[in-house]
Amino acid sequence: MEIYDSMKIDKGLITLSPLLVFLGVYLITSLCINDFYKMPISVAFLISSVYAVAITRGMSINKRIETFSEGASEKNIVLMIWIFILAGAFAQAAKTMGAIDAAVNLTLSLLPGNLLLAGIFVASCFVSFSIGTSVGTIVALTPVAVGIAEHTGIEIPFIVAVVTGGAFFGDNLSFISDTTIAATRTQGCTMRDKFKVNFQIVVPAAAIVFLIYVFAGADMPVSESHGEIEWLKIVPYLAVIGCAMAGINVATVLIIGIVLCAVIGLYSRSFDFFGCAGALGEGITGMGELIIITLMAGGMLEMIRVNGGIDYIIRLLTRNVSSKRGGELSIALLVSIAGKYGIDPRKAASILDTFSCLVQGIIPYGAQILMASELAGISPLSIIKYLYYPFLMGAFACLSILFRFPRKYS
């Protein structure tokens, strides 16, 4: 029996080994040489993707490539790519016509220097909670955050992490977030009840992070001067946030933003027709690496699934589970067993949603981290080390499991 279990473990590790190859090539290499820019993440994904295809057994090479391609072309992957394309076009058009500079000047005029970081964090929390998507929040606020960094001398990875952390907070609590909807539907509880549990777990973490940014902002080299506020050029950003809050689809919101950037840019003579087209084209092509990474990640994860990697994780997590506490800890990694162990659905939904945001915040190939890094022109790993909120949120969620908090729902 021990030999048999050992064989199963070895096989399970082999099925998951493409992820280990990726982490080894990208993460460990970057940490060893202390340079997050030497190893392109696209190359790391290429190596791990080729490896995933190579280790697959029971299929011809043509079938393996076909399976990989099916994973890369999965409908959610394609939808994500369309969002990347529109986000790139909007961000570059907004930058070229002056919307980012206008938004930066407005922010610097409203927020005192010592509250700049904390204010950006709160704004990101509010926007994400209102629109229900961390990706949409990152698309809207990251270019502004980068502009503020360039004006003030704040490290770009640090301020981008402020936006990203706030985006995860709002996404986790929002009533219209896709993770909230999925968590409550799968666990059979109302969004209101899940919110009550979630609120008590994550708000203390957000409050601590807010205070960290207040103290960090006190020593930041912030410039008190700012340029003229061109209110007309801020309209595209206000429209994007307003339409998103109204519940309009994120792709439609970005198209509206692109149209407004084009119209206002032409009206204000920030660019001519060909200048506008050039900005849109530059923004789209600028997302090329992100699109390629997304396709390869989708294909690689499909190969892991086909080889039994997901099934192996489920068996591994549930092998020794015999209590509510053990069940909740398993849910924190992979939710499938809440009903079996009598866990309160509200607590189960909260754990599912919270750890979903945590994982997205600590993996360098998550959509949010990739989008933020691409818009800011920096390495994903340079952002992750400054993501105070997701890590603290995860710590509080673990404590809520270990100490059975909130009591009413545990």
N, C-alpha and C positions, 0 to 999 in steps of 0.2 A: 504493500500500500504506500509506504514512504517513497519507494522508487517511482511509483505511478504518479504521486503528487508532485514529485520533483520534476518529472517529465512534463506535467501540465504547466508548472510554473515556468520551466524553461521555454516552452512553446508560447506561453502568454507573454513573456518578456520579449521574445522574438517578434511577436505581432506588434508590440508597442515600440520596438527598437527604432523605427523611422523618426519618432519624436525625440528619442535619445540622441540619434545622429544629428538632427537639427540643432538641439540644445548644445551638443558638443562642438559642432562646427561654428555656430554663431555665438552663443552665450559664453561658453567656457573659453573659447579662443579670444573673444573680446576682453574678458576679465583678465586672462593671463597676460595679455600685452598692454592692458590698461588703456585701450583705445577702441571706442565703440564705432569707429568709422572705417577701420581697416578692412573688416570683413563685411561685404554687402549682404544684406539679409536675403536678397534674391538668389545669390549664389548658394547660401546655406540651404534654402528651400529646394533649389535645383538638385543639389547633392542628395538631400534626404528623399526627394521625390523619386529620383532614379533608383536609389537604394530600396525604396518601398516597392517599386515595380519589380526589381531584381529578386527580392526574397519571396515573392508570391509564388506559391506552388499550385499545381493542379490546373494551370491555364497555359495556353499558348501565349507567346509574346504579344501577338496581335490582340488577344482577348484581354491581357493585362492592360495594354495601352488603352483599349476601348473602355475598360472599367475605370481606369484613372480619369479618362476624359468625361465619363458620365458624372463622376464626382465633381469635377471642375465645372461642369455645365449645369449643376443642380440649380433649380429655379431661384432659390434664395441667394446663391452665389451670384447669379446673373443680375438679380435685382440690386444686390450690393454694388456691383460694378457700375450699373447705371447711376446709382447715387454718387459714387466716386467721380464719375465723368461730369455730372452736373455740379457737384461740389467744387471740383477743380475749375470749371468754367466760371462759376459764380465768384469764387475767391479771387481769381486773377482779374476778372472784369471789375470787381469792387475795388481792388487795389489800384488798377490803372486809372479809373475814373475819379479816385480820391476819396472813396467812401471810408476806407480804413483810416486814413489820416484824420478825416473828420470825426470818426468815432473815437479815435485815440485822444484827440484834442478835447472832446466833450467829456470823456472819462477823467482826464487829468484835471479838468476844471471843476468837476463835481466832487472828486474824492481827494481828501488831504493825503499827503505823502505817506503818513504812518498807517493809514487805513487802506492803501491802494491794493495790497495783496488780499486782505480780508474782504474788501469790497468786491473784487473780482471773483473770489470764491463764492460769496453770497449770491452774486449775480448769476454765476454758472449754476448754482443749486436751484435758484428760482426759475431760470429759463428751462432747465432740464425737467424740473417738476411740472412745469406748465405745459411743455410740449411732449413730454413722455418719451424722449429719445436722447440718449447720450451722444450718439453720432451727430444728430442735428445740432445739438448744443455746441459740440466741438467745431463743427463746420462754421457756425455763426461767430463764435467768440475767439477761436485760436488766432486768426489773422489780426484781430484787434489786440490780443495779448502780446503777440510778437511785435506789433507796432509800438506798444507801450514799453516793451523791453528795450527796443532800439532807441527810444527817447530817454529812458531813465537809467540804462546801464544794468538793469536786472538780468540775470542769466536767463536765456530763452528757455532751456529745458525746465527750469524751475517754475517760471510763470505759466508755461504750457501745462505743467503738472497741476498747477492750481486750478486751471480751467477744467482739466480732465477729471480731477477728483470731485469737483462740484458737480460735473455732469453725471458721474456715477451715483452721487447722493440723490439727485433729483430723479434719475431713472429708476432707482431702487424703490422710491416711495410713491412715484407718480401713479395715479389711477388709470392712466391711459398708456402706460408703458407696456411693450410686448412681453417683457419678462413678468410683470405683475399679472397680466391677463393669463399667461400660461401657468404661472404658479397657483393662482386662485382656482382656475378651472380644473387643473389636474388634482388639486388637493380638496376640492369641494367646499370652499368657503367663500364668503363675500369679500370684495375688495376692501370694504370699510373695516372688517374685522382683521384682515391681514395688515392693513395700515396701522391699526392700533398696536399690534404686536411689534411690527417693524419699527414704528416710531420710537418706542421705548428702548429698542436695542441700538439704533444707529444715531439718533440725535445726540446722545452724550459724546459719541465719537466725533461728530461734526462740530460740536461745541468746542472740544479740545483742539481740533485742527484750526478752527477759527481763531482761537487764542494764540496758537502757534504763529499764524500769519500776522496777527496784530503785533506780537513781539518781534517777529522777523522784519516786519515793515518799518519798525522804528529805526533800524540801522541801515535800511536800504538807501542807496545813493539816488534818491528821487529828485528830479528837476522840478522846480515849481513853475517854470515857464512852459507855455504851450502855445501853439499856433491858433489862428483864427478858426472859429467853429463855423463850418459851412453846412447849415442845417439841411439844405436841399439834398446834399450828398449822403446824409445819414438816413434818408428815407428808405433805401433798399434794405438796410439792416432792420429798421423798425418794422417794415412790411414783412420781412421773413419771420421775425419773432412773433409778430401779431398773427400772421396766417398759421404758423405752427401751433400757437396757443388755441386757435380756433378749431384745431383738429384736422386741418387739411393735410393730405398725404405729403410726405417729405419731398418726394420727387417733384410734385406740383409746386410746393413752396419754393424750391430752388429755381424752377423755371420762372416763377413770378419774380424772384430776385434778379435773375439774369436779364429779364426784359426791362425791369426798372433801371438796372445799372446801364443798359444800353441806351435807353431813352434819356435818362438824366445826363449821362456822359456826352451824348450827342448834343443835347440842349445846352449844356454848360461849356461845350467845345473842349472837353477834356480829351476827347479823341474824335477822329472822323470815322466813317463807316469801316474803312479797312483797318484802322487802329482798333476798333471794337472787335472786328473779326479776328485780328491777330491776337488780342488779349484772350478771347475765348479759346482759340486754338492752342495758345501757350498753356492755358490752364488745363485743358484736356490732355495734352501730351505730357504735362507735368505729373499726371496721375498714372502714367504708363507703368512704372515699376510697381506701384501699389496694386494695380489691376493684375499684373503678372504674378505677384506674390499671392494674391487672393485665389487665383486659378490653381496655382500649384498647391496651396494649402488645402483647398477643397478636394483636389485629386488625391493627395497624400492621405488625408483623413478617411477618404472612401476606401483606399487600399487597406488601411488599418481596420476599418469596419468589416470589410469582406474577409480579411484574414482572421477575424474573431477577436480583435483587440478589445472592442467594447464589451462583448460577452465576458471576456476574461476579467475586466474591471468589475463588472457586476458580481461575478462569482467571488472575486477576491474580497469585495466590500461586505458581502452578506454571509461569508463563511462562518464567522464567529459572533454574529449579532444575536443577542438574547435579551435585550432590555430596551427601554425607551431611550435611555441615554446613548446606548450604542446605535440605536436606530437613527437618532437625530444626527449623530456624528457621521453616519453613512450618508444621510440625506445631504449633509454639507458638501459631499463630494459627488454624489450621484443619486438623485431622488428616484426611488422606485418602490420603497418598502414602508411608507408611512402608515398605511392602513393596517398592514400585517401586525405592527407592534403597538397599535392603539395610540399613536401620537396625535395630539390635537392638530386638526387640519390647519388652524390659523398659525400655529407655531411652525408646522411643516412648510406652509407656503412662504412664511417669512424667511426660513432657513434657505429654501430653494432660491428665492429671489436674491437674498443677500450674498450667498456664496457664488451665484451666477455672476454678479457684479464684481466680486472679489477676483474670481478667476480671470475675467476679462481685463482686470486692471493689472494683473501680474504676468500675463503672457505677452511676449513681444510681438506675436502675430495676431493678437486680438484686433477686431475692426476699429475700435476706438483708439488704441495706441498707434496703429498704422496710419489712421487718418490724421491724427494730431501730429505725428512725426513728419508725414508727407507735407502737410500744410506749413509746418514750421521749418522744414528743411533740415531736420536733425535726426539722430539715431533713436529708434524706439527705446533702447536700453538707457539712454540718457534721460528719458522721461520717467521710466519706471522707478528709478532710485529716489525720486522726489515725490512719489505718489503716497503722501502721508495718509490721506483719507481712506483709500481702499484697504490698506494694511491695518489701520486702526479699526475700521469697520469690521474686518474679518476677526480681529482680536476680540472685540466686544461680542460678536456673534458666537465665537467659541466659548467665551465666558458665560454667555446666556445658556449654553447647552450644559456646561459643566456644573454651573451653580443653579440650574433650573429656574432661570429668570426669563420673562416675568412669571411669577408664581401662578397667577390665575390661568395662564395658558400652558403650564408645564405639568 
